[in-house]
Every structure is written in structure tokens, then in C-alpha cells.
Amino acid sequence: MNSVLGELTANTLLVVGALFPIVNPLGNTPIFLTLTRGLSREGRARLAWTVAVNGLVLLVASIFIGTHILGFFGISLPVVQVGGGLVVVSTGWALLRHSDDDDATEDAKRPCNEANYMRQAFYPLTLPLTVGPGSIAVAIDRKS
């Protein structure tokens, strides 16, 4: 029993230590605040909670069934890592080419209600921004 508890603790610390820098909740805070501009404090809290639960479910599913999904589709882990890198490059390139003037006029036209933001809780707030291909690859790699 003692060795099982020790192994569970070691694996938990390893997963948390490997995933925390990749998920980077402190670094994602300014991005989250920018994307939810105009939302009330309570609305942001609900949205953040939803994103956190979605991220937890996605990571736990990756840990337990990620290798099976990759095996089913015949994809190797390095392919996921390269794909994740391409997603990061594409997102970065889009941010570099994005004009602040277009963003200001879009924000003025868009009605600010919680339903608009809650529809974006899984994509793009959870999947590519909070739990992206890098953290999924680490979760799968830690399991195998």
C-alpha cells in the first residue's frame, strides 16, 4: 500500500510539474482578459471555471485514452508535437498580422453578453489556448 501511494504521489508531481509550465495559467491571464473584454466580473468567473473544468477533462482524457486514440488513427506522438508547433506558429503569425483598428470596430459592433462568451468556452479558450497540443502531448507521453 505504501509503495502504491508513493508511486501515485511521484506520478502526480511529475505530471503537474511537466504540465504547469506548458498550460501556464498565469501567462494566459492577459490573453483571457483581452478576449473577454466587456464581460462582467461574475461572467468572467463563470467562464474561467468552465474553461478550467474543460481543460481538466481534456487532460484526464488525454492521459487515460490518448495513446489509444493515437493508435487508432495511426498517429505517432512526434506528429502531434509537430502539429502543435505548427498551430503555435500559425497563431503567432495571425497575432502579428492582426490590426488593432479592426479589433476596436469589431468590439464595438459585438453585443456583450455572457452567452456569446460561453459558446467560446471550449474552442478557442480551452483547446488551443489553455490546453493545447503541447500539453496533450506531454499528458500522453507521461502515461506511456
MODELLER restraints for C-alpha pairs under 7 A, 6 or more apart:
rsr = mdl.restraints
at = mdl.atoms
rsr.add(forms.Gaussian(group=physical.xy_distance, feature=features.Distance(at['CA:15:A'], at['CA:142:A']), mean=6.72, stdev=0.5))
rsr.add(forms.Gaussian(group=physical.xy_distance, feature=features.Distance(at['CA:19:A'], at['CA:135:A']), mean=6.02, stdev=0.5))
rsr.add(forms.Gaussian(group=physical.xy_distance, feature=features.Distance(at['CA:19:A'], at['CA:138:A']), mean=6.91, stdev=0.5))
rsr.add(forms.Gaussian(group=physical.xy_distance, feature=features.Distance(at['CA:22:A'], at['CA:134:A']), mean=6.99, stdev=0.5))
rsr.add(forms.Gaussian(group=physical.xy_distance, feature=features.Distance(at['CA:22:A'], at['CA:135:A']), mean=5.96, stdev=0.5))
rsr.add(forms.Gaussian(group=physical.xy_distance, feature=features.Distance(at['CA:23:A'], at['CA:130:A']), mean=5.70, stdev=0.5))
rsr.add(forms.Gaussian(group=physical.xy_distance, feature=features.Distance(at['CA:23:A'], at['CA:131:A']), mean=6.00, stdev=0.5))
rsr.add(forms.Gaussian(group=physical.xy_distance, feature=features.Distance(at['CA:23:A'], at['CA:135:A']), mean=6.46, stdev=0.5))
rsr.add(forms.Gaussian(group=physical.xy_distance, feature=features.Distance(at['CA:38:A'], at['CA:112:A']), mean=6.17, stdev=0.5))
rsr.add(forms.Gaussian(group=physical.xy_distance, feature=features.Distance(at['CA:39:A'], at['CA:112:A']), mean=6.49, stdev=0.5))
rsr.add(forms.Gaussian(group=physical.xy_distance, feature=features.Distance(at['CA:39:A'], at['CA:113:A']), mean=6.97, stdev=0.5))
rsr.add(forms.Gaussian(group=physical.xy_distance, feature=features.Distance(at['CA:39:A'], at['CA:114:A']), mean=6.91, stdev=0.5))
rsr.add(forms.Gaussian(group=physical.xy_distance, feature=features.Distance(at['CA:43:A'], at['CA:114:A']), mean=6.15, stdev=0.5))
rsr.add(forms.Gaussian(group=physical.xy_distance, feature=features.Distance(at['CA:47:A'], at['CA:118:A']), mean=6.31, stdev=0.5))
rsr.add(forms.Gaussian(group=physical.xy_distance, feature=features.Distance(at['CA:47:A'], at['CA:121:A']), mean=6.56, stdev=0.5))
rsr.add(forms.Gaussian(group=physical.xy_distance, feature=features.Distance(at['CA:50:A'], at['CA:121:A']), mean=6.57, stdev=0.5))
rsr.add(forms.Gaussian(group=physical.xy_distance, feature=features.Distance(at['CA:51:A'], at['CA:121:A']), mean=5.63, stdev=0.5))
rsr.add(forms.Gaussian(group=physical.xy_distance, feature=features.Distance(at['CA:51:A'], at['CA:122:A']), mean=6.58, stdev=0.5))
rsr.add(forms.Gaussian(group=physical.xy_distance, feature=features.Distance(at['CA:51:A'], at['CA:125:A']), mean=6.68, stdev=0.5))
rsr.add(forms.Gaussian(group=physical.xy_distance, feature=features.Distance(at['CA:51:A'], at['CA:126:A']), mean=5.35, stdev=0.5))
rsr.add(forms.Gaussian(group=physical.xy_distance, feature=features.Distance(at['CA:54:A'], at['CA:122:A']), mean=6.60, stdev=0.5))
rsr.add(forms.Gaussian(group=physical.xy_distance, feature=features.Distance(at['CA:54:A'], at['CA:126:A']), mean=6.45, stdev=0.5))
rsr.add(forms.Gaussian(group=physical.xy_distance, feature=features.Distance(at['CA:55:A'], at['CA:126:A']), mean=5.86, stdev=0.5))
rsr.add(forms.Gaussian(group=physical.xy_distance, feature=features.Distance(at['CA:55:A'], at['CA:130:A']), mean=6.95, stdev=0.5))
rsr.add(forms.Gaussian(group=physical.xy_distance, feature=features.Distance(at['CA:55:A'], at['CA:131:A']), mean=5.84, stdev=0.5))
rsr.add(forms.Gaussian(group=physical.xy_distance, feature=features.Distance(at['CA:59:A'], at['CA:136:A']), mean=6.38, stdev=0.5))
rsr.add(forms.Gaussian(group=physical.xy_distance, feature=features.Distance(at['CA:59:A'], at['CA:139:A']), mean=6.59, stdev=0.5))
rsr.add(forms.Gaussian(group=physical.xy_distance, feature=features.Distance(at['CA:62:A'], at['CA:136:A']), mean=6.07, stdev=0.5))
rsr.add(forms.Gaussian(group=physical.xy_distance, feature=features.Distance(at['CA:62:A'], at['CA:139:A']), mean=6.12, stdev=0.5))
rsr.add(forms.Gaussian(group=physical.xy_distance, feature=features.Distance(at['CA:62:A'], at['CA:140:A']), mean=5.85, stdev=0.5))
rsr.add(forms.Gaussian(group=physical.xy_distance, feature=features.Distance(at['CA:63:A'], at['CA:139:A']), mean=5.16, stdev=0.5))
rsr.add(forms.Gaussian(group=physical.xy_distance, feature=features.Distance(at['CA:63:A'], at['CA:140:A']), mean=5.16, stdev=0.5))
rsr.add(forms.Gaussian(group=physical.xy_distance, feature=features.Distance(at['CA:63:A'], at['CA:143:A']), mean=5.82, stdev=0.5))
rsr.add(forms.Gaussian(group=physical.xy_distance, feature=features.Distance(at['CA:66:A'], at['CA:140:A']), mean=5.68, stdev=0.5))
rsr.add(forms.Gaussian(group=physical.xy_distance, feature=features.Distance(at['CA:67:A'], at['CA:140:A']), mean=6.24, stdev=0.5))
rsr.add(forms.Gaussian(group=physical.xy_distance, feature=features.Distance(at['CA:70:A'], at['CA:76:A']), mean=6.52, stdev=0.5))
rsr.add(forms.Gaussian(group=physical.xy_distance, feature=features.Distance(at['CA:77:A'], at['CA:137:A']), mean=6.62, stdev=0.5))
rsr.add(forms.Gaussian(group=physical.xy_distance, feature=features.Distance(at['CA:80:A'], at['CA:133:A']), mean=6.72, stdev=0.5))
rsr.add(forms.Gaussian(group=physical.xy_distance, feature=features.Distance(at['CA:80:A'], at['CA:137:A']), mean=6.60, stdev=0.5))
rsr.add(forms.Gaussian(group=physical.xy_distance, feature=features.Distance(at['CA:81:A'], at['CA:133:A']), mean=6.73, stdev=0.5))
rsr.add(forms.Gaussian(group=physical.xy_distance, feature=features.Distance(at['CA:81:A'], at['CA:134:A']), mean=6.29, stdev=0.5))
rsr.add(forms.Gaussian(group=physical.xy_distance, feature=features.Distance(at['CA:81:A'], at['CA:137:A']), mean=6.40, stdev=0.5))
rsr.add(forms.Gaussian(group=physical.xy_distance, feature=features.Distance(at['CA:84:A'], at['CA:133:A']), mean=4.64, stdev=0.5))
rsr.add(forms.Gaussian(group=physical.xy_distance, feature=features.Distance(at['CA:84:A'], at['CA:134:A']), mean=5.90, stdev=0.5))
